[in-house]
Amino acid sequence: MPSLEVALEHCKGKMFYAVFDFLKGFWQLPLHKSSQEYMSYMTDKRIFTPTRVPQGSTDAALHFQSTVEMVLGDLANKSVIVWIDDLLVFADTAEELLEAIEATLTKLDEYGLILNPKRAPYF
């Protein structure tokens, strides 16, 4: 995961931006079956074994970010910056921004990743 300063270099000088946040970010990613037992924890009522990547686990943020970057492919760092569970879409013109947003949403939809409409002012 690059530093924020390095990530922001990709959008330096751009004129148009859109910010998006994932809905329940880490919980959208399934936890591999072989890892579920290791992530289990006990409460006073039962043992809970997560089936999704729990926020706060050691590599959850890195895993989520790298997965989203893989999903976005060529768009990552060209017109979208992924920062953990947030996206910054950027472009030189309003038309290019709309095209980048559409391409981003299409990629996310292909993989079943959902953005939070309450935290995206462009919905």
Backbone as a ProteinNet text record, in pm:
[ID]
protein_1_A
[PRIMARY]
MPSLEVALEHCKGKMFYAVFDFLKGFWQLPLHKSSQEYMSYMTDKRIFTPTRVPQGSTDAALHFQSTVEMVLGDLANKSVIVWIDDLLVFADTAEELLEAIEATLTKLDEYGLILNPKRAPYF
[TERTIARY]
85.2	0	90.1	76.1	161.6	118.7	205.8	168	61.5	-12.9	-118.3	-60.1	55.9	119.6	150.5	201.5	232.2	103.2	-0.2	-127.9	-187	-179.5	-238.7	-162.1	-38.5	38.9	-30.9	-105.8	-173.1	-283	-341.8	-452.6	-414.2	-288.3	-239.9	-272.5	-332.2	-363.8	-496.3	-565.2	-695.6	-798.6	-901.6	-1000.2	-1130.5	-1160.9	-1289.1	-1267.1	-1343.9	-1326.9	-1462.3	-1465.6	-1582.4	-1530.1	-1593.3	-1550.2	-1658.7	-1616.7	-1709.6	-1657	-1748.9	-1715.5	-1788.3	-1721.2	-1784.7	-1881	-1993.2	-2091.3	-2038.9	-2015.6	-1964	-1843.1	-1749.5	-1632	-1578.8	-1509.9	-1441.5	-1538.9	-1659.3	-1757.4	-1805.6	-1774.7	-1813.1	-1724.7	-1607.2	-1514.7	-1532.2	-1553	-1563.6	-1429.6	-1435.5	-1315.8	-1293.3	-1174.2	-1143.9	-1176.6	-1236.2	-1279.9	-1167.4	-1045.5	-934.2	-892.4	-936.7	-901.3	-1009.9	-1129.3	-1241.6	-1218.9	-1165.1	-1143.6	-1043.7	-942.1	-840.9	-897.1	-1002.8	-1062	-1176.4	-1207.1	-1316	-1286.1	-1391.6	-1376.6	-1496.3	-1476.1	-1577.9	-1641.3	-1772.6	-1845.7	-1900	-1973	-2031.1	-2145	-2192.2	-2303.3	-2261.7	-2157.9	-2119.8	-1985.8	-1942.2	-1823.8	-1872.4	-1819.1	-1856.5	-1744.2	-1779.3	-1682.4	-1723.2	-1648	-1685.4	-1666.9	-1752.2	-1740.2	-1696.8	-1684.7	-1641.2	-1516.1	-1439.2	-1316.6	-1354.9	-1312.9	-1348.8	-1259	-1320.9	-1244.2	-1161.9	-1039.3	-953	-856.3	-879.6	-782.1	-655.2	-544.9	-413.3	-400.9	-438.6	-418.9	-547.9	-656	-785.2	-780.8	-723.1	-718.8	-636.5	-520.7	-434.7	-503.1	-568.9	-639.1	-752.5	-830.3	-942.5	-892.6	-793.7	-741.5	-683.9	-604.9	-544	-649.4	-755.3	-864.1	-935.3	-965.4	-1033.6	-943.5	-814.8	-722.4	-718.3	-722.5	-724.6	-853.8	-965.7	-1095.3	-1094.3	-1040.8	-1040.9	-939.4	-838.4	-740.6	-676.6	-688.4	-625	-674.9	-793.8	-848.5	-773.6	-720.6	-650.6	-529.1	-522	-415.6	-418.6	-498	-513.1	-627.2	-739.5	-852.5	-919.4	-867.3	-923.9	-810.6	-820.9	-730.4	-810.8	-758.3	-820.3	-745.2	-818.8	-756.6	-839.1	-795.4	-859.5	-1002.1	-1104.9	-1241.5	-1305.4	-1222.1	-1269.5	-1212.3	-1285.9	-1240.6	-1241.2	-1138.8	-1133.3	-1119.6	-1225.6	-1225.3	-1190.3	-1103.1	-1055.7	-1040.1	-1049	-1036.5	-1011.1	-973	-948.1	-1076.6	-1177.9	-1303.8	-1420.9	-1534.9	-1655.3	-1696.9	-1684.1	-1720.3	-1630.7	-1501.2	-1408.3	-1437.1	-1477.8	-1511.3	-1631.4	-1733.9	-1852	-1816.7	-1729.7	-1684.9	-1607.3	-1522.1	-1444	-1534.3	-1634.8	-1730.1	-1806.1	-1853.5	-1927.3	-1839.8	-1716.3	-1625.1	-1598.1	-1581.8	-1557.4	-1677.6	-1796.2	-1917.4	-1941.9	-1911.2	-1926.5	-1835.8	-1709	-1613.6	-1658.9	-1699.7	-1742.6	-1865.4	-1957.6	-2078.4	-2045.6	-1948.3	-1907.3	-1862.8	-1804.7	-1753.1	-1844.6	-1959	-2055.1	-2016.3	-1928.9	-1890.2	-1986.4	-2029.8	-2135.3	-2082.9	-2116.3	-2081.1	-2194.3	-2162.2	-2260.2	-2326	-2453.1	-2518	-2532.3	-2535	-2547.6	-2418.1	-2307.1	-2178.2	-2122	-2205.9	-2163.4	-2255.1	-2207.7	-2294	-2338.9	-2288	-2322.1	-2430.2	-2487.6	-2597.2	-2727.8
-116.8	0	123.4	208.7	327.7	430.3	525.2	633.5	718.4	792.1	877.1	980.3	1033.3	1132.9	1074.2	951.9	885	859.5	813.2	785.4	911.9	1022.3	1147.3	1210	1170.8	1220.8	1187.8	1077.7	1035.7	1133.2	1202.6	1292.1	1439.7	1465.7	1603.7	1681.5	1799	1884.7	1854.2	1751	1719.3	1820.2	1841.8	1944.6	1890.1	1763.3	1707.6	1581.3	1571.1	1460.5	1408.4	1281.1	1219.7	1122.6	1122.8	1037.3	934.4	809.8	701.2	620	558.2	475.3	341.7	234	102.6	80.8	15.9	-19.7	-140.2	-124.2	-232.2	-298.5	-215	-253.4	-392.7	-420.1	-548.2	-665.6	-642.5	-750.8	-796.9	-724	-767.5	-880.6	-896.9	-1000.7	-1127.5	-1240.7	-1365.8	-1402.7	-1461.6	-1509.6	-1654	-1684.1	-1819.3	-1920.6	-2031.3	-2135.5	-2177.2	-2188.6	-2233.5	-2128.5	-2004.8	-1898.4	-1873.3	-1924.3	-1891.8	-1934	-2053.3	-2101.1	-2012.3	-1964.1	-1879.3	-1744.4	-1701.1	-1571.2	-1582.9	-1704.1	-1726.1	-1660.5	-1622.3	-1568.8	-1611.5	-1610.7	-1659.8	-1543.5	-1551	-1457.1	-1537.3	-1472.8	-1545.6	-1638.2	-1623.2	-1705	-1814.7	-1788.1	-1887.2	-1851.4	-1938.3	-1911.4	-1857.4	-1744.6	-1683.3	-1706.3	-1762.1	-1786.8	-1704.3	-1599.1	-1513.2	-1582.5	-1547.1	-1596.9	-1484.2	-1364.6	-1246.6	-1189.7	-1112.8	-1053.8	-951.7	-974.3	-880.9	-757.3	-641.3	-517.4	-524	-479	-479.9	-596.6	-698.2	-807	-753.8	-816.1	-763.7	-714.1	-793.5	-756.3	-721.7	-695.5	-670.8	-551.4	-440.5	-320.2	-343.3	-403.7	-433.1	-529.5	-631.2	-729.6	-663.2	-580	-514.4	-421.7	-339.1	-245.3	-318.2	-420.6	-491.9	-563.9	-612.9	-677.4	-576.2	-458.8	-355.2	-307.5	-291.3	-251.7	-357.3	-484.6	-592.7	-586.3	-562.5	-552.8	-436.9	-322.9	-204.5	-213.6	-295.4	-316.3	-187.2	-158.9	-41.3	91.9	92.7	217.9	264.2	168.4	202.3	288.9	401	500.9	578	535.1	610.3	711.2	665	754.6	730.8	635.3	604.4	575.8	635.6	601	520.5	405.9	323	351	389.5	409.7	333.6	214.8	118.7	94.2	154.5	129.6	254.8	344.9	466.1	472.7	539	559.7	708.8	753.8	890.4	878.1	918.5	915.2	1056.2	1067.2	1199.2	1206.7	1329.6	1350.7	1498.5	1525.4	1663.3	1737.7	1665.6	1728.8	1657.6	1726	1666.4	1542.6	1549	1434.7	1314.2	1337.8	1229	1171.9	1259.2	1211.8	1118.1	1156.7	1070.7	936.9	938.9	814.3	727.9	790.5	716.6	658.4	735.3	685.4	566.1	578.8	468.2	343.4	359.2	244.8	182.1	265.3	216.3	138.9	196.8	129.8	-1.4	-4.4	-127.3	-236.8	-203.1	-301.6	-352.2	-260.9	-301.2	-390.6	-357.5	-437.9	-579	-591.2	-722.6	-814.9	-758.1	-837.4	-833.1	-768.7	-765.6	-676.3	-579.5	-487	-368.6	-329.4	-229.5	-104.5	10	138.3	185.3	272.3	325.9	449.3	440.3	554.8	675.8	654.9	766.6	846.5	786.3	854.4	891.5	885.9	922.2	1033.8	1157	1269.2	1268.5	1176.1	1175.9	1075.6	1006.8	912.7	986.4
0	0	0	-101	-107.2	-2.6	23	113.5	44.4	122.9	67	-28.9	2.8	-83.8	-221.5	-223.5	-350.9	-428.2	-359.5	-425.7	-486.9	-415.4	-463.8	-579.6	-600.9	-715.3	-847.5	-851.5	-974.7	-1016.6	-921.2	-956.7	-947.8	-929.7	-919.2	-1047.4	-1031.6	-1144.9	-1213	-1171	-1230.5	-1180.5	-1259.3	-1227.3	-1169	-1195	-1153.2	-1071.3	-960.5	-866.4	-820.2	-785.8	-722.6	-617.7	-501.6	-391.1	-363.2	-343.2	-313.4	-196.1	-124.6	-9.6	-26.3	8.9	-1.4	114.3	84.9	186	262.6	391.4	476.3	411.5	369.1	292.1	308.5	418.6	433.1	434.3	484.6	493.7	356.7	251.8	117.6	66.4	126.2	79.9	162.1	96.3	171.8	233.9	351.1	419.1	376.2	328.8	281	390.3	349.7	443.3	539	487.5	572	675.4	659.8	754.6	858.7	834.6	921.9	1066.8	1087.7	1224.3	1298.6	1228.5	1291.4	1334.7	1270.3	1301.3	1402.3	1446.1	1541.5	1675.6	1744.5	1879.7	1963.3	2093.6	2185.2	2261.2	2272.6	2357.1	2475.3	2562.6	2675.5	2632.2	2509.6	2461.2	2363.1	2280.9	2180	2116.2	2027.8	1946.4	1812.7	1772.3	1645.3	1545	1430.5	1324	1202.4	1171.2	1058.6	923.7	830.8	693.4	599.3	654	579.2	645	570.4	624.1	731.6	855.6	962.4	963.3	979.5	990.4	1118.2	1109.9	1226.6	1229.7	1147.6	1142.5	1075.8	1103.8	1068.3	925	828.7	688.5	615.1	688	624.3	529.1	573	489.3	363.8	379.2	264.8	168.2	223.4	140.2	62.1	130.6	63.7	-46.3	-14	-112.9	-233.4	-212	-325.4	-408.5	-343.9	-418.4	-507.2	-453.4	-532.5	-646.2	-620.1	-727.2	-837.1	-799.6	-898.5	-980.3	-913.3	-981.4	-1081.1	-1041.5	-1128	-1241.2	-1225.6	-1332.1	-1378.9	-1509.2	-1570.6	-1514.4	-1457.7	-1403.7	-1279.1	-1201.9	-1078.1	-1110	-1044	-1056.6	-1188.3	-1284.8	-1409.6	-1394.6	-1339	-1316.4	-1181.3	-1104.3	-972.4	-874.2	-757	-648.1	-547	-510.6	-407.6	-278.3	-175.6	-45.5	57.9	84.7	173.4	124.9	186.3	138.6	79.1	29.8	-37.3	-178.6	-265.5	-403.2	-433.3	-501.8	-553.5	-704.4	-775.6	-922	-967.9	-1067.7	-1109.1	-1260.3	-1313.4	-1458.2	-1486.1	-1610.7	-1653.1	-1686.9	-1736.9	-1776.6	-1710	-1707.1	-1649.3	-1728.6	-1860.4	-1944.8	-1915	-1902.6	-1869.6	-1731.1	-1638.3	-1504	-1509.4	-1583.8	-1595.5	-1659.8	-1759.5	-1822.7	-1723.5	-1643.7	-1544	-1435.5	-1393.5	-1293.8	-1350.2	-1474.3	-1536.7	-1547.7	-1590.8	-1603	-1466.5	-1365.1	-1229	-1177.1	-1191.7	-1144.5	-1218.3	-1346.6	-1425	-1371.3	-1346.7	-1292.9	-1156.3	-1068.9	-935.5	-942.9	-1032.8	-1049.7	-1098.3	-1187.2	-1237.6	-1124.9	-1021.3	-909.3	-786.6	-800.4	-690.9	-573.9	-598	-491.8	-490.7	-371.9	-358.1	-288.3	-345.1	-284.5	-194.6	-101.6	-8.8	-71.2	-110.5	-175.5	-83.2	47.2	141.2	153.4	112.3	123.6	-12.9	-114.9	-250	-299.9	-301.4	-338.4	-483.5	-565.2	-706.9	-741.3	-642.7	-668.9	-664.6
[MASK]
+++++++++++++++++++++++++++++++++++++++++++++++++++++++++++++++++++++++++++++++++++++++++++++++++++++++++++++++++++++++++++

